[in-house]
């Protein structure tokens, strides 16, 4: 019985000792909003414009394909009773072929591995790398233990403005924060 109490007391002393040590080592935390930082960068706006041009061209092609499909469907429905069985099958096959081609085009351009996302990655990666490097420089210079990204609805529900590092990151990138963005 005495042995159990000794172990219990020793365990409690060690537990409180480790808690007081951990409490003494406060960690420095900051956050950034990379969406806001990127929006302040002129090269990001250029990338967005390039992607918009590409996207518009492809969307225009998709719209033309859709219009062609719809026109064929309308023609088929209005003349269906005039067609022979063989002609019906041919028109339906042609419509299905166009639908398949449109879906393939859409997947090729906008799918998960599509050209749009590959181009987006290619164009954004150097800009994102610059932001990441600036954040790392600030983290090391100011001895931050953690820096979180508040962009894209991450799980940070609240951040005191005191710990917002956007302005420092923009300064590191040679940019200034627009007052309207703050």
C-alpha positions as CSV (number, residue, x, y, z in Angstrom):
1,X,0.0,0.0,0.0
2,X,2.8,2.4,0.9
3,X,4.5,1.5,-2.4
4,X,1.4,2.4,-4.5
5,X,1.2,5.8,-2.8
6,X,4.8,6.5,-3.4
7,X,4.4,5.7,-7.1
8,X,1.3,7.8,-7.2
9,X,2.9,10.8,-5.6
10,X,6.0,10.4,-7.9
11,X,3.7,10.3,-10.9
12,X,1.8,13.4,-9.9
13,X,5.0,15.3,-9.2
14,X,6.4,14.3,-12.7
15,X,3.1,15.2,-14.3
16,X,2.9,18.7,-12.8
17,X,6.6,19.2,-13.4
18,X,6.3,18.4,-17.1
19,X,3.2,20.6,-17.4
20,X,5.0,23.6,-15.8
21,X,7.9,23.1,-18.2
22,X,5.6,22.9,-21.2
23,X,3.7,26.0,-20.0
24,X,7.0,27.9,-19.8
25,X,7.8,27.2,-23.4
26,X,5.1,29.2,-25.2
27,X,5.0,28.9,-28.9
28,X,4.8,31.7,-31.3
29,X,2.0,31.4,-33.8
30,X,0.9,33.6,-36.8
31,X,-1.3,33.3,-39.8
32,X,-1.6,34.5,-43.4
33,X,-4.4,34.6,-45.9
34,X,-2.7,33.5,-49.2
35,X,-5.8,34.3,-51.2
36,X,-5.5,37.9,-50.1
37,X,-1.7,38.0,-50.6
38,X,-2.1,36.5,-54.1
39,X,-4.8,39.0,-55.0
40,X,-2.3,41.8,-54.2
41,X,0.3,40.4,-56.6
42,X,0.2,41.9,-60.2
43,X,1.6,38.6,-61.7
44,X,-1.3,36.7,-60.1
45,X,-3.8,39.0,-61.9
46,X,-2.0,38.2,-65.2
47,X,-2.3,34.5,-64.5
48,X,-6.0,34.9,-63.8
49,X,-6.4,36.7,-67.1
50,X,-4.5,34.1,-69.0
51,X,-6.6,31.3,-67.5
52,X,-9.8,33.3,-68.2
53,X,-8.9,33.6,-71.9
54,X,-8.2,29.9,-72.1
55,X,-11.3,29.0,-70.2
56,X,-13.5,31.3,-72.4
57,X,-12.2,29.7,-75.6
58,X,-12.9,26.2,-74.4
59,X,-16.3,27.1,-73.0
60,X,-17.2,28.7,-76.3
61,X,-16.3,25.4,-78.1
62,X,-18.4,23.5,-75.5
63,X,-21.3,25.8,-76.2
64,X,-21.1,25.3,-79.9
65,X,-21.0,21.5,-79.4
66,X,-24.0,21.7,-77.1
67,X,-25.9,23.8,-79.7
68,X,-25.1,21.3,-82.4
69,X,-26.4,18.4,-80.2
70,X,-29.6,20.3,-79.3
71,X,-30.2,21.2,-83.0
72,X,-29.8,17.5,-84.0
73,X,-32.2,16.4,-81.2
74,X,-34.8,19.0,-82.2
75,X,-34.6,18.0,-85.8
76,X,-34.8,14.3,-84.9
77,X,-37.9,14.8,-82.7
78,X,-39.7,16.9,-85.3
79,X,-38.9,14.4,-88.1
80,X,-38.8,11.1,-86.2
81,X,-42.0,9.8,-87.7
82,X,-40.6,10.3,-91.2
83,X,-37.5,8.3,-90.6
84,X,-37.1,4.6,-91.3
85,X,-35.9,2.5,-88.4
86,X,-32.4,2.5,-89.9
87,X,-32.4,6.3,-90.3
88,X,-33.6,6.7,-86.6
89,X,-30.7,4.5,-85.4
90,X,-28.2,6.5,-87.5
91,X,-29.4,9.8,-86.2
92,X,-29.5,8.6,-82.6
93,X,-26.0,7.2,-82.9
94,X,-24.8,10.5,-84.4
95,X,-26.3,12.4,-81.5
96,X,-24.8,9.9,-79.0
97,X,-21.4,10.3,-80.7
98,X,-21.5,14.1,-80.4
99,X,-22.6,13.9,-76.7
100,X,-19.6,11.5,-76.0
101,X,-17.2,13.8,-77.9
102,X,-18.4,16.8,-75.9
103,X,-18.0,14.9,-72.6
104,X,-14.5,13.8,-73.6
105,X,-13.6,17.4,-74.7
106,X,-14.9,18.7,-71.3
107,X,-12.9,16.1,-69.4
108,X,-9.8,16.7,-71.5
109,X,-10.0,20.5,-70.8
110,X,-11.6,20.8,-67.4
111,X,-11.4,17.3,-65.8
112,X,-9.2,16.5,-62.7
113,X,-6.2,15.9,-65.0
114,X,-7.4,18.4,-67.6
115,X,-5.4,21.0,-69.5
116,X,-6.9,23.8,-67.5
117,X,-5.7,22.5,-64.1
118,X,-2.3,21.6,-65.5
119,X,-2.0,25.1,-67.0
120,X,-3.2,26.6,-63.7
121,X,-0.6,24.7,-61.8
122,X,2.1,25.6,-64.2
123,X,1.3,29.3,-64.0
124,X,0.6,29.5,-60.3
125,X,3.4,27.4,-58.9
126,X,6.2,30.0,-59.3
127,X,4.0,32.6,-57.6
128,X,2.9,30.3,-54.8
129,X,6.6,29.4,-54.3
130,X,7.5,33.1,-53.9
131,X,4.8,33.5,-51.2
132,X,5.9,30.3,-49.4
133,X,9.5,31.5,-49.4
134,X,8.5,34.9,-48.1
135,X,6.5,33.2,-45.3
136,X,9.5,31.0,-44.4
137,X,11.8,34.0,-44.3
138,X,9.4,35.8,-41.9
139,X,8.9,32.7,-39.8
140,X,12.7,32.2,-39.3
141,X,13.4,35.9,-38.9
142,X,10.7,36.3,-36.2
143,X,11.0,32.9,-34.6
144,X,7.5,31.7,-35.4
145,X,6.8,28.1,-34.4
146,X,3.7,27.8,-36.6
147,X,2.1,29.9,-39.4
148,X,-1.3,28.9,-40.6
149,X,-3.0,29.7,-43.8
150,X,-6.4,31.2,-43.4
151,X,-7.3,31.0,-47.1
152,X,-10.0,28.8,-48.6
153,X,-12.0,28.4,-45.4
154,X,-9.5,26.4,-43.4
155,X,-10.4,25.4,-39.9
156,X,-9.1,28.6,-38.3
157,X,-12.3,30.1,-37.0
158,X,-10.7,33.2,-35.4
159,X,-7.4,35.0,-35.7
160,X,-6.5,38.1,-33.8
161,X,-5.4,40.7,-36.3
162,X,-2.2,41.1,-34.2
163,X,-1.0,37.8,-35.5
164,X,-1.9,38.5,-39.2
165,X,1.4,38.3,-41.2
166,X,-0.1,39.3,-44.6
167,X,1.5,42.8,-44.5
168,X,5.0,41.4,-43.7
169,X,4.7,38.8,-46.4
170,X,3.7,41.4,-49.0
171,X,6.6,43.6,-47.8
172,X,8.9,40.6,-48.2
173,X,7.6,40.2,-51.8
174,X,8.2,44.0,-52.4
175,X,4.5,44.8,-52.4
176,X,2.2,47.0,-50.3
177,X,-1.2,46.0,-48.9
178,X,-4.2,47.8,-50.4
179,X,-6.2,49.5,-47.7
180,X,-9.4,48.1,-49.2
181,X,-8.1,44.6,-48.8
182,X,-7.4,44.9,-45.1
